[in-house]
Amino acid sequence: MYRPDCSSDFVLMDERMIASASRAAVSPPISQLNVSKSSRVHIGPKFVSVTQKVRNTEEIKELPLPRYLWKVLKNTSRAERLSCSVALTALVICIGLTLYFALTTETVANDDDIDVAPHEWNITREMWLAQIVNDTESVREYNPIRLVIVQHTVSPECDTFQTCASQMRILQSNVLHNLEDDIPYNFLIGNDGRVYEGRGWGLVGAHTYHYNRCSLGIGFLGDYREELDPHTRVTDLQIARTKILLEDGVKRGFLHPKYYINGACDFQSTASPGSNLYKALKSFEHFDHKGILANRTCDEIYTILKNKI
């Protein structure tokens, strides 16, 4: 039986030789094609012009800022615009609060630097907002007072009326809480050079044990022990204002014209009023330079002073 090879133009089917379909369906040459009634068919080569649209981002960037922002906003969704608005609002609020607190802090700091007081040197209890205490005893037996005892409070320094008034309130609160008593001194001298009323004139203090009934107690705010570093240094203004206070006491009859000034260390085993302040007390005309009152009782002191009149 005859078997044509794969390249043959004929195939064997039913014992008959027929022409291969692939070979029979040979396409005619292009030159022999004829198409009628169709405008969509083109035979042969054709040149096509292609126009490509490319987005120019540089053109957008070169727009003025307002137009650029407007163009960006137009190309965003409503949700995106809302998110941007919220973020921008939050940013503005944060900047505003930062500026506000910065300016407020600076103003408060400047206010602290401005030392304004209700009086030039004499600060009453009402001025430093003292608590009212009504059980203080009046001076009777030793009147007018002839002994002034000076101490230091061993408390933080204060350089302005505001800070000194605050220290006065703290000192009174501590004494009221711990001892249920008023501030122990009759007067206190601040580092700002002002005189702060404690218990005041004509009242018994609680500053020097055994000597409160026969003396006027003056406390200097701070710690004047030179052995410590740092320590408070007494100023000329503090000394000058203390002298004004004592002169006022003499004029008003609370102090005897021939009073004496001593430190607490002259009567008790204590470092008060501190070596720095004790040296400054020696500049007072009424300072007990000879120590004639040291370590004596109230009765002995007033007997000695009575004989000196």
Contacts in CASP RR format, 6 or more apart in sequence:
PFRMAT RR
TARGET T0000
AUTHOR 0000-0000-0000
METHOD contacts of the structure
MODEL  1
MYRPDCSSDFVLMDERMIASASRAAVSPPISQLNVSKSSRVHIGPKFVSV
TQKVRNTEEIKELPLPRYLWKVLKNTSRAERLSCSVALTALVICIGLTLY
FALTTETVANDDDIDVAPHEWNITREMWLAQIVNDTESVREYNPIRLVIV
QHTVSPECDTFQTCASQMRILQSNVLHNLEDDIPYNFLIGNDGRVYEGRG
WGLVGAHTYHYNRCSLGIGFLGDYREELDPHTRVTDLQIARTKILLEDGV
KRGFLHPKYYINGACDFQSTASPGSNLYKALKSFEHFDHKGILANRTCDE
IYTILKNKI
1 12 0 8 1.000
2 12 0 8 1.000
2 17 0 8 1.000
3 12 0 8 1.000
4 10 0 8 1.000
4 11 0 8 1.000
4 12 0 8 1.000
4 17 0 8 1.000
8 20 0 8 1.000
9 19 0 8 1.000
9 20 0 8 1.000
9 23 0 8 1.000
10 17 0 8 1.000
10 18 0 8 1.000
10 19 0 8 1.000
10 20 0 8 1.000
11 17 0 8 1.000
11 18 0 8 1.000
11 20 0 8 1.000
30 43 0 8 1.000
30 44 0 8 1.000
33 43 0 8 1.000
35 41 0 8 1.000
35 43 0 8 1.000
60 68 0 8 1.000
60 71 0 8 1.000
61 68 0 8 1.000
63 71 0 8 1.000
73 81 0 8 1.000
76 84 0 8 1.000
112 160 0 8 1.000
112 162 0 8 1.000
112 163 0 8 1.000
115 159 0 8 1.000
115 160 0 8 1.000
115 161 0 8 1.000
115 162 0 8 1.000
115 192 0 8 1.000
116 161 0 8 1.000
117 123 0 8 1.000
117 127 0 8 1.000
117 161 0 8 1.000
117 192 0 8 1.000
117 194 0 8 1.000
118 127 0 8 1.000
118 161 0 8 1.000
119 127 0 8 1.000
119 194 0 8 1.000
120 194 0 8 1.000
121 193 0 8 1.000
121 194 0 8 1.000
121 195 0 8 1.000
121 241 0 8 1.000
121 244 0 8 1.000
122 194 0 8 1.000
122 195 0 8 1.000
122 197 0 8 1.000
122 245 0 8 1.000
123 161 0 8 1.000
123 164 0 8 1.000
123 165 0 8 1.000
123 194 0 8 1.000
123 195 0 8 1.000
123 196 0 8 1.000
123 197 0 8 1.000
124 197 0 8 1.000
125 197 0 8 1.000
125 198 0 8 1.000
125 200 0 8 1.000
127 165 0 8 1.000
128 164 0 8 1.000
128 165 0 8 1.000
128 168 0 8 1.000
128 169 0 8 1.000
128 196 0 8 1.000
128 197 0 8 1.000
129 165 0 8 1.000
129 169 0 8 1.000
130 168 0 8 1.000
130 169 0 8 1.000
130 172 0 8 1.000
130 183 0 8 1.000
130 197 0 8 1.000
130 198 0 8 1.000
131 169 0 8 1.000
131 172 0 8 1.000
131 173 0 8 1.000
131 176 0 8 1.000
133 176 0 8 1.000
133 181 0 8 1.000
133 182 0 8 1.000
135 182 0 8 1.000
136 182 0 8 1.000
136 199 0 8 1.000
136 203 0 8 1.000
136 204 0 8 1.000
136 205 0 8 1.000
137 203 0 8 1.000
137 204 0 8 1.000
138 202 0 8 1.000
138 203 0 8 1.000
138 204 0 8 1.000
139 145 0 8 1.000
139 202 0 8 1.000
139 203 0 8 1.000
139 204 0 8 1.000
139 213 0 8 1.000
141 213 0 8 1.000
141 214 0 8 1.000
142 213 0 8 1.000
142 214 0 8 1.000
142 215 0 8 1.000
142 298 0 8 1.000
142 302 0 8 1.000
143 202 0 8 1.000
144 253 0 8 1.000
144 254 0 8 1.000
144 255 0 8 1.000
144 256 0 8 1.000
145 202 0 8 1.000
145 214 0 8 1.000
145 215 0 8 1.000
145 216 0 8 1.000
145 254 0 8 1.000
145 255 0 8 1.000
145 256 0 8 1.000
145 259 0 8 1.000
146 214 0 8 1.000
146 255 0 8 1.000
146 256 0 8 1.000
146 258 0 8 1.000
146 259 0 8 1.000
146 260 0 8 1.000
146 301 0 8 1.000
146 302 0 8 1.000
146 305 0 8 1.000
147 211 0 8 1.000
147 214 0 8 1.000
147 215 0 8 1.000
147 216 0 8 1.000
147 259 0 8 1.000
147 260 0 8 1.000
147 262 0 8 1.000
147 293 0 8 1.000
147 298 0 8 1.000
147 301 0 8 1.000
148 215 0 8 1.000
148 216 0 8 1.000
148 217 0 8 1.000
148 218 0 8 1.000
148 246 0 8 1.000
148 255 0 8 1.000
148 259 0 8 1.000
148 260 0 8 1.000
148 261 0 8 1.000
148 262 0 8 1.000
148 286 0 8 1.000
149 207 0 8 1.000
149 208 0 8 1.000
149 211 0 8 1.000
149 215 0 8 1.000
149 216 0 8 1.000
149 217 0 8 1.000
149 218 0 8 1.000
149 262 0 8 1.000
149 263 0 8 1.000
149 264 0 8 1.000
149 267 0 8 1.000
150 217 0 8 1.000
150 218 0 8 1.000
150 219 0 8 1.000
150 220 0 8 1.000
150 261 0 8 1.000
150 262 0 8 1.000
150 263 0 8 1.000
150 264 0 8 1.000
150 273 0 8 1.000
150 277 0 8 1.000
150 281 0 8 1.000
151 185 0 8 1.000
151 207 0 8 1.000
151 208 0 8 1.000
151 217 0 8 1.000
151 218 0 8 1.000
151 219 0 8 1.000
151 220 0 8 1.000
151 263 0 8 1.000
151 264 0 8 1.000
151 272 0 8 1.000
151 273 0 8 1.000
152 219 0 8 1.000
152 220 0 8 1.000
152 221 0 8 1.000
152 222 0 8 1.000
152 223 0 8 1.000
152 224 0 8 1.000
152 232 0 8 1.000
152 272 0 8 1.000
152 273 0 8 1.000
152 274 0 8 1.000
152 277 0 8 1.000
153 171 0 8 1.000
153 185 0 8 1.000
153 188 0 8 1.000
153 219 0 8 1.000
153 220 0 8 1.000
153 221 0 8 1.000
153 222 0 8 1.000
153 223 0 8 1.000
154 222 0 8 1.000
154 223 0 8 1.000
154 272 0 8 1.000
155 167 0 8 1.000
155 170 0 8 1.000
155 171 0 8 1.000
155 221 0 8 1.000
155 222 0 8 1.000
155 223 0 8 1.000
156 167 0 8 1.000
156 222 0 8 1.000
157 191 0 8 1.000
157 221 0 8 1.000
157 222 0 8 1.000
157 232 0 8 1.000
158 164 0 8 1.000
158 166 0 8 1.000
158 167 0 8 1.000
158 190 0 8 1.000
158 191 0 8 1.000
158 192 0 8 1.000
158 221 0 8 1.000
159 191 0 8 1.000
159 192 0 8 1.000
160 192 0 8 1.000
161 192 0 8 1.000
161 194 0 8 1.000
163 192 0 8 1.000
164 190 0 8 1.000
164 191 0 8 1.000
164 192 0 8 1.000
164 194 0 8 1.000
164 196 0 8 1.000
164 221 0 8 1.000
165 196 0 8 1.000
167 190 0 8 1.000
167 221 0 8 1.000
168 183 0 8 1.000
168 188 0 8 1.000
168 196 0 8 1.000
168 198 0 8 1.000
171 183 0 8 1.000
171 188 0 8 1.000
172 182 0 8 1.000
172 183 0 8 1.000
175 181 0 8 1.000
175 182 0 8 1.000
175 183 0 8 1.000
175 184 0 8 1.000
176 182 0 8 1.000
179 206 0 8 1.000
181 206 0 8 1.000
182 198 0 8 1.000
182 199 0 8 1.000
182 206 0 8 1.000
183 198 0 8 1.000
183 199 0 8 1.000
184 199 0 8 1.000
184 205 0 8 1.000
184 206 0 8 1.000
184 207 0 8 1.000
185 198 0 8 1.000
185 199 0 8 1.000
185 205 0 8 1.000
185 207 0 8 1.000
185 217 0 8 1.000
185 218 0 8 1.000
185 219 0 8 1.000
186 198 0 8 1.000
186 199 0 8 1.000
186 200 0 8 1.000
186 201 0 8 1.000
186 202 0 8 1.000
186 203 0 8 1.000
186 205 0 8 1.000
186 207 0 8 1.000
186 216 0 8 1.000
186 217 0 8 1.000
186 218 0 8 1.000
187 195 0 8 1.000
187 196 0 8 1.000
187 197 0 8 1.000
187 198 0 8 1.000
187 200 0 8 1.000
187 216 0 8 1.000
187 217 0 8 1.000
187 218 0 8 1.000
187 219 0 8 1.000
187 245 0 8 1.000
188 195 0 8 1.000
188 196 0 8 1.000
188 198 0 8 1.000
188 218 0 8 1.000
188 219 0 8 1.000
188 220 0 8 1.000
188 221 0 8 1.000
189 195 0 8 1.000
189 196 0 8 1.000
189 218 0 8 1.000
189 219 0 8 1.000
189 220 0 8 1.000
189 221 0 8 1.000
189 238 0 8 1.000
189 241 0 8 1.000
189 242 0 8 1.000
190 196 0 8 1.000
190 220 0 8 1.000
190 221 0 8 1.000
190 238 0 8 1.000
191 221 0 8 1.000
191 222 0 8 1.000
191 232 0 8 1.000
191 235 0 8 1.000
191 238 0 8 1.000
193 235 0 8 1.000
193 237 0 8 1.000
193 238 0 8 1.000
193 241 0 8 1.000
194 241 0 8 1.000
195 241 0 8 1.000
195 242 0 8 1.000
195 244 0 8 1.000
195 245 0 8 1.000
199 205 0 8 1.000
201 249 0 8 1.000
201 252 0 8 1.000
201 254 0 8 1.000
202 254 0 8 1.000
204 212 0 8 1.000
204 213 0 8 1.000
205 212 0 8 1.000
205 217 0 8 1.000
206 212 0 8 1.000
207 215 0 8 1.000
207 217 0 8 1.000
207 219 0 8 1.000
207 264 0 8 1.000
208 215 0 8 1.000
208 217 0 8 1.000
208 264 0 8 1.000
208 267 0 8 1.000
208 268 0 8 1.000
209 268 0 8 1.000
210 267 0 8 1.000
210 297 0 8 1.000
210 298 0 8 1.000
211 267 0 8 1.000
211 298 0 8 1.000
213 298 0 8 1.000
214 298 0 8 1.000
214 301 0 8 1.000
214 302 0 8 1.000
215 298 0 8 1.000
216 254 0 8 1.000
216 255 0 8 1.000
218 242 0 8 1.000
218 245 0 8 1.000
219 273 0 8 1.000
220 232 0 8 1.000
220 234 0 8 1.000
220 238 0 8 1.000
220 273 0 8 1.000
220 277 0 8 1.000
222 232 0 8 1.000
223 231 0 8 1.000
223 232 0 8 1.000
223 274 0 8 1.000
224 231 0 8 1.000
224 232 0 8 1.000
224 233 0 8 1.000
224 234 0 8 1.000
224 273 0 8 1.000
224 274 0 8 1.000
224 275 0 8 1.000
224 276 0 8 1.000
224 277 0 8 1.000
224 278 0 8 1.000
225 231 0 8 1.000
225 271 0 8 1.000
225 274 0 8 1.000
225 275 0 8 1.000
225 276 0 8 1.000
226 274 0 8 1.000
226 275 0 8 1.000
226 276 0 8 1.000
227 275 0 8 1.000
231 276 0 8 1.000
232 276 0 8 1.000
233 276 0 8 1.000
234 276 0 8 1.000
234 277 0 8 1.000
234 280 0 8 1.000
239 280 0 8 1.000
239 283 0 8 1.000
239 284 0 8 1.000
243 284 0 8 1.000
246 255 0 8 1.000
246 259 0 8 1.000
246 286 0 8 1.000
249 255 0 8 1.000
250 256 0 8 1.000
250 257 0 8 1.000
250 259 0 8 1.000
256 305 0 8 1.000
258 286 0 8 1.000
258 305 0 8 1.000
258 308 0 8 1.000
258 309 0 8 1.000
259 286 0 8 1.000
260 286 0 8 1.000
260 287 0 8 1.000
260 288 0 8 1.000
260 293 0 8 1.000
260 305 0 8 1.000
261 281 0 8 1.000
261 284 0 8 1.000
261 286 0 8 1.000
261 287 0 8 1.000
261 288 0 8 1.000
262 287 0 8 1.000
262 288 0 8 1.000
262 291 0 8 1.000
262 293 0 8 1.000
262 294 0 8 1.000
263 272 0 8 1.000
263 273 0 8 1.000
263 278 0 8 1.000
263 281 0 8 1.000
264 270 0 8 1.000
264 272 0 8 1.000
264 273 0 8 1.000
265 271 0 8 1.000
265 272 0 8 1.000
265 273 0 8 1.000
265 274 0 8 1.000
265 278 0 8 1.000
266 288 0 8 1.000
266 291 0 8 1.000
266 293 0 8 1.000
266 294 0 8 1.000
266 295 0 8 1.000
267 294 0 8 1.000
267 295 0 8 1.000
273 281 0 8 1.000
281 287 0 8 1.000
282 289 0 8 1.000
288 294 0 8 1.000
292 304 0 8 1.000
293 301 0 8 1.000
293 304 0 8 1.000
293 305 0 8 1.000
296 304 0 8 1.000
END
